[in-house]
Amino acid sequence: MPKAAKIAISLPEEVLAAVEEERKDSGESRSEFFRRAAEILLRRRREEEMNRQYMRAYQHMPETQEGIEAARLAAANMLAKEPWE
């Protein structure tokens, strides 16, 4: 396991009570709960940034009708090869 750092945080009482209830239901320790919460938040922020970058790129170079048709044909070819029951 990677080296861990200990930190102290302050929370409003109602937030701490909600955290305690949630973590007890899941069987997590406080450390596990906050580690998981931080990982989820960081992952969400990375995904949001990737979406912003994608949108900027798309606005800079939008799809052409030719590209849309090529994607449709490629998808149709892939689906045609699937064993449908």
Summary of the structure (lengths in Angstrom):
residues: 85
radius of gyration: 22.8
end to end distance: 46.1
largest distance: 57.8
contacts: 139
relative contact order: 0.05
helix: 72%
strand: 0%
